[in-house]
């Protein structure tokens, strides 16, 4: 089952705050969703750093 997460950006901070307030804890397709502000990932996590780089994403809007 997919974790089903995504990132949304808002041009106006207040609109993002309103979206979090309105949507956090609501039910979508039978699942309670969590909506919050993204946090920067901190380093660490251990593990082996060798091998091919892991894919990422570009948070720059494409349109």
N, CA, C and O atoms as a Maestro MAE file, in Angstrom:
{
 s_m_m2io_version
 :::
 2.0.0
}

f_m_ct {
 s_m_title
 :::
 protein
 m_atom[252] {
  # First column is atom index #
  i_m_mmod_type
  r_m_x_coord
  r_m_y_coord
  r_m_z_coord
  i_m_residue_number
  s_m_chain_name
  s_m_pdb_residue_name
  s_m_pdb_atom_name
  i_m_atomic_number
  :::
  1 25 0.847 -1.179 0.000 1 A "UNK " " N  " 7
  2 3 0.000 0.000 0.000 1 A "UNK " " CA " 6
  3 2 0.888 1.235 0.000 1 A "UNK " " C  " 6
  4 15 1.850 1.328 0.763 1 A "UNK " " O  " 8
  5 25 0.557 2.157 -0.846 2 A "UNK " " N  " 7
  6 3 1.340 3.383 -0.977 2 A "UNK " " CA " 6
  7 2 1.287 4.196 0.309 2 A "UNK " " C  " 6
  8 15 0.269 4.229 1.000 2 A "UNK " " O  " 8
  9 25 2.402 4.849 0.616 3 A "UNK " " N  " 7
  10 3 2.406 5.777 1.750 3 A "UNK " " CA " 6
  11 2 1.548 6.981 1.427 3 A "UNK " " C  " 6
  12 15 1.012 7.627 2.327 3 A "UNK " " O  " 8
  13 25 1.415 7.285 0.139 4 A "UNK " " N  " 7
  14 3 0.511 8.342 -0.293 4 A "UNK " " CA " 6
  15 2 0.850 9.717 0.244 4 A "UNK " " C  " 6
  16 15 0.009 10.364 0.868 4 A "UNK " " O  " 8
  17 25 2.060 10.167 0.011 5 A "UNK " " N  " 7
  18 3 2.396 11.506 0.480 5 A "UNK " " CA " 6
  19 2 2.738 12.402 -0.691 5 A "UNK " " C  " 6
  20 15 3.026 11.924 -1.788 5 A "UNK " " O  " 8
  21 25 2.705 13.686 -0.458 6 A "UNK " " N  " 7
  22 3 3.051 14.644 -1.495 6 A "UNK " " CA " 6
  23 2 3.417 15.971 -0.861 6 A "UNK " " C  " 6
  24 15 3.265 16.173 0.343 6 A "UNK " " O  " 8
  25 25 3.898 16.858 -1.691 7 A "UNK " " N  " 7
  26 3 4.279 18.186 -1.238 7 A "UNK " " CA " 6
  27 2 3.486 19.213 -2.019 7 A "UNK " " C  " 6
  28 15 3.295 19.083 -3.228 7 A "UNK " " O  " 8
  29 25 3.032 20.226 -1.321 8 A "UNK " " N  " 7
  30 3 2.266 21.308 -1.928 8 A "UNK " " CA " 6
  31 2 2.923 22.611 -1.513 8 A "UNK " " C  " 6
  32 15 3.342 22.760 -0.366 8 A "UNK " " O  " 8
  33 25 3.015 23.553 -2.435 9 A "UNK " " N  " 7
  34 3 3.550 24.868 -2.093 9 A "UNK " " CA " 6
  35 2 2.466 25.916 -2.290 9 A "UNK " " C  " 6
  36 15 1.587 25.773 -3.140 9 A "UNK " " O  " 8
  37 25 2.546 26.956 -1.499 10 A "UNK " " N  " 7
  38 3 1.619 28.075 -1.579 10 A "UNK " " CA " 6
  39 2 2.420 29.346 -1.781 10 A "UNK " " C  " 6
  40 15 3.509 29.499 -1.227 10 A "UNK " " O  " 8
  41 25 1.885 30.251 -2.569 11 A "UNK " " N  " 7
  42 3 2.537 31.539 -2.778 11 A "UNK " " CA " 6
  43 2 2.378 32.446 -1.561 11 A "UNK " " C  " 6
  44 15 3.221 33.304 -1.301 11 A "UNK " " O  " 8
  45 25 1.303 32.249 -0.828 12 A "UNK " " N  " 7
  46 3 1.007 33.088 0.335 12 A "UNK " " CA " 6
  47 2 1.051 32.204 1.581 12 A "UNK " " C  " 6
  48 15 0.302 31.231 1.682 12 A "UNK " " O  " 8
  49 25 1.924 32.540 2.526 13 A "UNK " " N  " 7
  50 3 2.091 31.724 3.732 13 A "UNK " " CA " 6
  51 2 0.774 31.481 4.465 13 A "UNK " " C  " 6
  52 15 0.518 30.375 4.941 13 A "UNK " " O  " 8
  53 25 -0.052 32.511 4.554 14 A "UNK " " N  " 7
  54 3 -1.307 32.385 5.286 14 A "UNK " " CA " 6
  55 2 -2.223 31.330 4.668 14 A "UNK " " C  " 6
  56 15 -2.985 30.677 5.380 14 A "UNK " " O  " 8
  57 25 -2.151 31.161 3.349 15 A "UNK " " N  " 7
  58 3 -2.969 30.143 2.689 15 A "UNK " " CA " 6
  59 2 -2.492 28.743 3.082 15 A "UNK " " C  " 6
  60 15 -3.306 27.839 3.269 15 A "UNK " " O  " 8
  61 25 -1.196 28.568 3.204 16 A "UNK " " N  " 7
  62 3 -0.662 27.288 3.648 16 A "UNK " " CA " 6
  63 2 -1.075 26.975 5.072 16 A "UNK " " C  " 6
  64 15 -1.454 25.845 5.379 16 A "UNK " " O  " 8
  65 25 -1.004 27.968 5.941 17 A "UNK " " N  " 7
  66 3 -1.415 27.784 7.335 17 A "UNK " " CA " 6
  67 2 -2.897 27.418 7.396 17 A "UNK " " C  " 6
  68 15 -3.292 26.547 8.171 17 A "UNK " " O  " 8
  69 25 -3.713 28.081 6.581 18 A "UNK " " N  " 7
  70 3 -5.149 27.786 6.552 18 A "UNK " " CA " 6
  71 2 -5.408 26.368 6.053 18 A "UNK " " C  " 6
  72 15 -6.294 25.685 6.566 18 A "UNK " " O  " 8
  73 25 -4.647 25.920 5.060 19 A "UNK " " N  " 7
  74 3 -4.819 24.562 4.532 19 A "UNK " " CA " 6
  75 2 -4.475 23.524 5.595 19 A "UNK " " C  " 6
  76 15 -5.191 22.535 5.750 19 A "UNK " " O  " 8
  77 25 -3.395 23.740 6.320 20 A "UNK " " N  " 7
  78 3 -3.019 22.813 7.390 20 A "UNK " " CA " 6
  79 2 -4.133 22.756 8.428 20 A "UNK " " C  " 6
  80 15 -4.543 21.675 8.851 20 A "UNK " " O  " 8
  81 25 -4.615 23.913 8.832 21 A "UNK " " N  " 7
  82 3 -5.658 23.983 9.850 21 A "UNK " " CA " 6
  83 2 -6.945 23.297 9.395 21 A "UNK " " C  " 6
  84 15 -7.587 22.595 10.176 21 A "UNK " " O  " 8
  85 25 -7.315 23.499 8.145 22 A "UNK " " N  " 7
  86 3 -8.575 22.957 7.633 22 A "UNK " " CA " 6
  87 2 -8.504 21.464 7.321 22 A "UNK " " C  " 6
  88 15 -9.505 20.762 7.460 22 A "UNK " " O  " 8
  89 25 -7.343 20.967 6.903 23 A "UNK " " N  " 7
  90 3 -7.271 19.605 6.382 23 A "UNK " " CA " 6
  91 2 -6.638 18.575 7.309 23 A "UNK " " C  " 6
  92 15 -6.906 17.382 7.165 23 A "UNK " " O  " 8
  93 25 -5.812 18.998 8.247 24 A "UNK " " N  " 7
  94 3 -5.144 18.030 9.117 24 A "UNK " " CA " 6
  95 2 -6.180 17.254 9.922 24 A "UNK " " C  " 6
  96 15 -7.035 17.840 10.586 24 A "UNK " " O  " 8
  97 25 -6.094 15.931 9.854 25 A "UNK " " N  " 7
  98 3 -7.013 15.077 10.597 25 A "UNK " " CA " 6
  99 2 -8.293 14.727 9.862 25 A "UNK " " C  " 6
  100 15 -9.120 13.984 10.391 25 A "UNK " " O  " 8
  101 25 -8.475 15.242 8.656 26 A "UNK " " N  " 7
  102 3 -9.671 14.894 7.893 26 A "UNK " " CA " 6
  103 2 -9.512 13.504 7.287 26 A "UNK " " C  " 6
  104 15 -8.409 12.961 7.230 26 A "UNK " " O  " 8
  105 25 -10.624 12.941 6.839 27 A "UNK " " N  " 7
  106 3 -10.612 11.601 6.256 27 A "UNK " " CA " 6
  107 2 -10.719 11.718 4.741 27 A "UNK " " C  " 6
  108 15 -11.597 12.404 4.218 27 A "UNK " " O  " 8
  109 25 -9.814 11.039 4.047 28 A "UNK " " N  " 7
  110 3 -9.788 11.024 2.589 28 A "UNK " " CA " 6
  111 2 -9.722 9.571 2.146 28 A "UNK " " C  " 6
  112 15 -8.794 8.850 2.514 28 A "UNK " " O  " 8
  113 25 -10.686 9.142 1.369 29 A "UNK " " N  " 7
  114 3 -10.747 7.745 0.908 29 A "UNK " " CA " 6
  115 2 -10.627 6.755 2.065 29 A "UNK " " C  " 6
  116 15 -9.959 5.728 1.949 29 A "UNK " " O  " 8
  117 25 -11.275 7.074 3.169 30 A "UNK " " N  " 7
  118 3 -11.286 6.167 4.311 30 A "UNK " " CA " 6
  119 2 -10.052 6.212 5.189 30 A "UNK " " C  " 6
  120 15 -9.941 5.437 6.139 30 A "UNK " " O  " 8
  121 25 -9.125 7.107 4.889 31 A "UNK " " N  " 7
  122 3 -7.894 7.209 5.683 31 A "UNK " " CA " 6
  123 2 -7.777 8.608 6.269 31 A "UNK " " C  " 6
  124 15 -8.021 9.601 5.584 31 A "UNK " " O  " 8
  125 25 -7.404 8.677 7.539 32 A "UNK " " N  " 7
  126 3 -7.175 9.970 8.172 32 A "UNK " " CA " 6
  127 2 -5.857 10.520 7.661 32 A "UNK " " C  " 6
  128 15 -4.829 9.844 7.704 32 A "UNK " " O  " 8
  129 25 -5.896 11.759 7.173 33 A "UNK " " N  " 7
  130 3 -4.675 12.345 6.620 33 A "UNK " " CA " 6
  131 2 -4.041 13.305 7.617 33 A "UNK " " C  " 6
  132 15 -4.713 13.929 8.439 33 A "UNK " " O  " 8
  133 25 -2.738 13.394 7.513 34 A "UNK " " N  " 7
  134 3 -1.972 14.361 8.295 34 A "UNK " " CA " 6
  135 2 -1.477 15.425 7.335 34 A "UNK " " C  " 6
  136 15 -0.933 15.115 6.275 34 A "UNK " " O  " 8
  137 25 -1.665 16.655 7.705 35 A "UNK " " N  " 7
  138 3 -1.198 17.777 6.893 35 A "UNK " " CA " 6
  139 2 -0.360 18.654 7.805 35 A "UNK " " C  " 6
  140 15 -0.830 19.108 8.848 35 A "UNK " " O  " 8
  141 25 0.889 18.891 7.405 36 A "UNK " " N  " 7
  142 3 1.761 19.736 8.210 36 A "UNK " " CA " 6
  143 2 2.819 20.368 7.321 36 A "UNK " " C  " 6
  144 15 2.967 20.019 6.149 36 A "UNK " " O  " 8
  145 25 3.542 21.298 7.903 37 A "UNK " " N  " 7
  146 3 4.610 21.968 7.171 37 A "UNK " " CA " 6
  147 2 5.808 21.029 7.071 37 A "UNK " " C  " 6
  148 15 6.186 20.386 8.050 37 A "UNK " " O  " 8
  149 25 6.394 20.957 5.895 38 A "UNK " " N  " 7
  150 3 7.562 20.098 5.692 38 A "UNK " " CA " 6
  151 2 8.728 20.617 6.522 38 A "UNK " " C  " 6
  152 15 8.880 21.821 6.727 38 A "UNK " " O  " 8
  153 25 9.537 19.690 6.990 39 A "UNK " " N  " 7
  154 3 10.722 20.038 7.762 39 A "UNK " " CA " 6
  155 2 11.952 19.579 7.009 39 A "UNK " " C  " 6
  156 15 11.922 18.563 6.315 39 A "UNK " " O  " 8
  157 25 13.028 20.324 7.145 40 A "UNK " " N  " 7
  158 3 14.287 19.937 6.524 40 A "UNK " " CA " 6
  159 2 14.737 18.619 7.121 40 A "UNK " " C  " 6
  160 15 14.635 18.414 8.331 40 A "UNK " " O  " 8
  161 25 15.232 17.726 6.281 41 A "UNK " " N  " 7
  162 3 15.764 16.464 6.786 41 A "UNK " " CA " 6
  163 2 17.095 16.724 7.451 41 A "UNK " " C  " 6
  164 15 17.930 17.474 6.944 41 A "UNK " " O  " 8
  165 25 17.275 16.103 8.575 42 A "UNK " " N  " 7
  166 3 18.540 16.232 9.278 42 A "UNK " " CA " 6
  167 2 19.456 15.108 8.822 42 A "UNK " " C  " 6
  168 15 18.986 14.054 8.393 42 A "UNK " " O  " 8
  169 25 20.754 15.327 8.915 43 A "UNK " " N  " 7
  170 3 21.719 14.311 8.516 43 A "UNK " " CA " 6
  171 2 21.633 13.095 9.412 43 A "UNK " " C  " 6
  172 15 20.822 13.041 10.337 43 A "UNK " " O  " 8
  173 25 22.460 12.143 9.133 44 A "UNK " " N  " 7
  174 3 22.477 10.948 9.963 44 A "UNK " " CA " 6
  175 2 21.654 9.841 9.346 44 A "UNK " " C  " 6
  176 15 21.519 9.749 8.126 44 A "UNK " " O  " 8
  177 25 21.118 9.020 10.191 45 A "UNK " " N  " 7
  178 3 20.341 7.899 9.708 45 A "UNK " " CA " 6
  179 2 21.188 6.657 9.533 45 A "UNK " " C  " 6
  180 15 20.662 5.568 9.303 45 A "UNK " " O  " 8
  181 25 22.511 6.817 9.642 46 A "UNK " " N  " 7
  182 3 23.401 5.670 9.543 46 A "UNK " " CA " 6
  183 2 23.317 4.998 8.198 46 A "UNK " " C  " 6
  184 15 22.897 5.594 7.206 46 A "UNK " " O  " 8
  185 25 23.720 3.757 8.182 47 A "UNK " " N  " 7
  186 3 23.634 2.999 6.948 47 A "UNK " " CA " 6
  187 2 24.856 3.174 6.085 47 A "UNK " " C  " 6
  188 15 25.711 4.020 6.346 47 A "UNK " " O  " 8
  189 25 24.923 2.373 5.068 48 A "UNK " " N  " 7
  190 3 26.042 2.362 4.141 48 A "UNK " " CA " 6
  191 2 25.837 3.430 3.079 48 A "UNK " " C  " 6
  192 15 24.790 3.460 2.432 48 A "UNK " " O  " 8
  193 25 26.797 4.289 2.889 49 A "UNK " " N  " 7
  194 3 26.675 5.386 1.928 49 A "UNK " " CA " 6
  195 2 27.169 4.997 0.537 49 A "UNK " " C  " 6
  196 15 27.098 5.804 -0.390 49 A "UNK " " O  " 8
  197 25 27.666 3.775 0.380 50 A "UNK " " N  " 7
  198 3 28.150 3.348 -0.930 50 A "UNK " " CA " 6
  199 2 26.984 2.981 -1.828 50 A "UNK " " C  " 6
  200 15 25.855 2.804 -1.369 50 A "UNK " " O  " 8
  201 25 27.274 2.870 -3.103 51 A "UNK " " N  " 7
  202 3 26.238 2.474 -4.049 51 A "UNK " " CA " 6
  203 2 25.739 3.666 -4.839 51 A "UNK " " C  " 6
  204 15 26.189 4.792 -4.630 51 A "UNK " " O  " 8
  205 25 24.817 3.421 -5.739 52 A "UNK " " N  " 7
  206 3 24.329 4.510 -6.586 52 A "UNK " " CA " 6
  207 2 23.567 5.541 -5.760 52 A "UNK " " C  " 6
  208 15 22.963 5.205 -4.741 52 A "UNK " " O  " 8
  209 25 23.597 6.784 -6.199 53 A "UNK " " N  " 7
  210 3 22.860 7.809 -5.460 53 A "UNK " " CA " 6
  211 2 21.366 7.526 -5.513 53 A "UNK " " C  " 6
  212 15 20.846 7.000 -6.497 53 A "UNK " " O  " 8
  213 25 20.709 7.880 -4.458 54 A "UNK " " N  " 7
  214 3 19.268 7.695 -4.408 54 A "UNK " " CA " 6
  215 2 18.595 8.876 -5.081 54 A "UNK " " C  " 6
  216 15 19.072 10.008 -5.002 54 A "UNK " " O  " 8
  217 25 17.501 8.606 -5.732 55 A "UNK " " N  " 7
  218 3 16.765 9.664 -6.424 55 A "UNK " " CA " 6
  219 2 16.182 10.658 -5.447 55 A "UNK " " C  " 6
  220 15 15.852 10.316 -4.311 55 A "UNK " " O  " 8
  221 25 16.062 11.860 -5.888 56 A "UNK " " N  " 7
  222 3 15.458 12.898 -5.073 56 A "UNK " " CA " 6
  223 2 14.405 13.607 -5.875 56 A "UNK " " C  " 6
  224 15 13.885 13.068 -6.852 56 A "UNK " " O  " 8
  225 25 14.094 14.792 -5.475 57 A "UNK " " N  " 7
  226 3 13.139 15.569 -6.235 57 A "UNK " " CA " 6
  227 2 13.538 17.024 -6.171 57 A "UNK " " C  " 6
  228 15 14.203 17.469 -5.235 57 A "UNK " " O  " 8
  229 25 13.127 17.738 -7.164 58 A "UNK " " N  " 7
  230 3 13.409 19.165 -7.255 58 A "UNK " " CA " 6
  231 2 12.164 19.901 -6.803 58 A "UNK " " C  " 6
  232 15 11.104 19.764 -7.415 58 A "UNK " " O  " 8
  233 25 12.279 20.680 -5.737 59 A "UNK " " N  " 7
  234 3 11.113 21.378 -5.207 59 A "UNK " " CA " 6
  235 2 10.821 22.665 -5.956 59 A "UNK " " C  " 6
  236 15 9.908 23.406 -5.590 59 A "UNK " " O  " 8
  237 25 11.591 22.938 -7.006 60 A "UNK " " N  " 7
  238 3 11.351 24.132 -7.800 60 A "UNK " " CA " 6
  239 2 10.094 23.932 -8.639 60 A "UNK " " C  " 6
  240 15 9.985 22.929 -9.344 60 A "UNK " " O  " 8
  241 25 9.145 24.860 -8.579 61 A "UNK " " N  " 7
  242 3 7.931 24.698 -9.394 61 A "UNK " " CA " 6
  243 2 8.275 24.576 -10.873 61 A "UNK " " C  " 6
  244 15 9.162 25.266 -11.375 61 A "UNK " " O  " 8
  245 25 7.566 23.697 -11.559 62 A "UNK " " N  " 7
  246 3 7.819 23.487 -12.979 62 A "UNK " " CA " 6
  247 2 6.952 24.378 -13.853 62 A "UNK " " C  " 6
  248 15 7.150 24.418 -15.067 62 A "UNK " " O  " 8
  249 25 6.022 25.073 -13.286 63 A "UNK " " N  " 7
  250 3 5.159 25.956 -14.072 63 A "UNK " " CA " 6
  251 2 4.810 27.168 -13.288 63 A "UNK " " C  " 6
  252 15 4.088 28.035 -13.780 63 A "UNK " " O  " 8
  :::
 }
 m_bond[251] {
  # First column is bond index #
  i_m_from
  i_m_to
  i_m_order
  :::
  1 1 2 1
  2 2 3 1
  3 3 4 2
  4 3 5 1
  5 5 6 1
  6 6 7 1
  7 7 8 2
  8 7 9 1
  9 9 10 1
  10 10 11 1
  11 11 12 2
  12 11 13 1
  13 13 14 1
  14 14 15 1
  15 15 16 2
  16 15 17 1
  17 17 18 1
  18 18 19 1
  19 19 20 2
  20 19 21 1
  21 21 22 1
  22 22 23 1
  23 23 24 2
  24 23 25 1
  25 25 26 1
  26 26 27 1
  27 27 28 2
  28 27 29 1
  29 29 30 1
  30 30 31 1
  31 31 32 2
  32 31 33 1
  33 33 34 1
  34 34 35 1
  35 35 36 2
  36 35 37 1
  37 37 38 1
  38 38 39 1
  39 39 40 2
  40 39 41 1
  41 41 42 1
  42 42 43 1
  43 43 44 2
  44 43 45 1
  45 45 46 1
  46 46 47 1
  47 47 48 2
  48 47 49 1
  49 49 50 1
  50 50 51 1
  51 51 52 2
  52 51 53 1
  53 53 54 1
  54 54 55 1
  55 55 56 2
  56 55 57 1
  57 57 58 1
  58 58 59 1
  59 59 60 2
  60 59 61 1
  61 61 62 1
  62 62 63 1
  63 63 64 2
  64 63 65 1
  65 65 66 1
  66 66 67 1
  67 67 68 2
  68 67 69 1
  69 69 70 1
  70 70 71 1
  71 71 72 2
  72 71 73 1
  73 73 74 1
  74 74 75 1
  75 75 76 2
  76 75 77 1
  77 77 78 1
  78 78 79 1
  79 79 80 2
  80 79 81 1
  81 81 82 1
  82 82 83 1
  83 83 84 2
  84 83 85 1
  85 85 86 1
  86 86 87 1
  87 87 88 2
  88 87 89 1
  89 89 90 1
  90 90 91 1
  91 91 92 2
  92 91 93 1
  93 93 94 1
  94 94 95 1
  95 95 96 2
  96 95 97 1
  97 97 98 1
  98 98 99 1
  99 99 100 2
  100 99 101 1
  101 101 102 1
  102 102 103 1
  103 103 104 2
  104 103 105 1
  105 105 106 1
  106 106 107 1
  107 107 108 2
  108 107 109 1
  109 109 110 1
  110 110 111 1
  111 111 112 2
  112 111 113 1
  113 113 114 1
  114 114 115 1
  115 115 116 2
  116 115 117 1
  117 117 118 1
  118 118 119 1
  119 119 120 2
  120 119 121 1
  121 121 122 1
  122 122 123 1
  123 123 124 2
  124 123 125 1
  125 125 126 1
  126 126 127 1
  127 127 128 2
  128 127 129 1
  129 129 130 1
  130 130 131 1
  131 131 132 2
  132 131 133 1
  133 133 134 1
  134 134 135 1
  135 135 136 2
  136 135 137 1
  137 137 138 1
  138 138 139 1
  139 139 140 2
  140 139 141 1
  141 141 142 1
  142 142 143 1
  143 143 144 2
  144 143 145 1
  145 145 146 1
  146 146 147 1
  147 147 148 2
  148 147 149 1
  149 149 150 1
  150 150 151 1
  151 151 152 2
  152 151 153 1
  153 153 154 1
  154 154 155 1
  155 155 156 2
  156 155 157 1
  157 157 158 1
  158 158 159 1
  159 159 160 2
  160 159 161 1
  161 161 162 1
  162 162 163 1
  163 163 164 2
  164 163 165 1
  165 165 166 1
  166 166 167 1
  167 167 168 2
  168 167 169 1
  169 169 170 1
  170 170 171 1
  171 171 172 2
  172 171 173 1
  173 173 174 1
  174 174 175 1
  175 175 176 2
  176 175 177 1
  177 177 178 1
  178 178 179 1
  179 179 180 2
  180 179 181 1
  181 181 182 1
  182 182 183 1
  183 183 184 2
  184 183 185 1
  185 185 186 1
  186 186 187 1
  187 187 188 2
  188 187 189 1
  189 189 190 1
  190 190 191 1
  191 191 192 2
  192 191 193 1
  193 193 194 1
  194 194 195 1
  195 195 196 2
  196 195 197 1
  197 197 198 1
  198 198 199 1
  199 199 200 2
  200 199 201 1
  201 201 202 1
  202 202 203 1
  203 203 204 2
  204 203 205 1
  205 205 206 1
  206 206 207 1
  207 207 208 2
  208 207 209 1
  209 209 210 1
  210 210 211 1
  211 211 212 2
  212 211 213 1
  213 213 214 1
  214 214 215 1
  215 215 216 2
  216 215 217 1
  217 217 218 1
  218 218 219 1
  219 219 220 2
  220 219 221 1
  221 221 222 1
  222 222 223 1
  223 223 224 2
  224 223 225 1
  225 225 226 1
  226 226 227 1
  227 227 228 2
  228 227 229 1
  229 229 230 1
  230 230 231 1
  231 231 232 2
  232 231 233 1
  233 233 234 1
  234 234 235 1
  235 235 236 2
  236 235 237 1
  237 237 238 1
  238 238 239 1
  239 239 240 2
  240 239 241 1
  241 241 242 1
  242 242 243 1
  243 243 244 2
  244 243 245 1
  245 245 246 1
  246 246 247 1
  247 247 248 2
  248 247 249 1
  249 249 250 1
  250 250 251 1
  251 251 252 2
  :::
 }
}
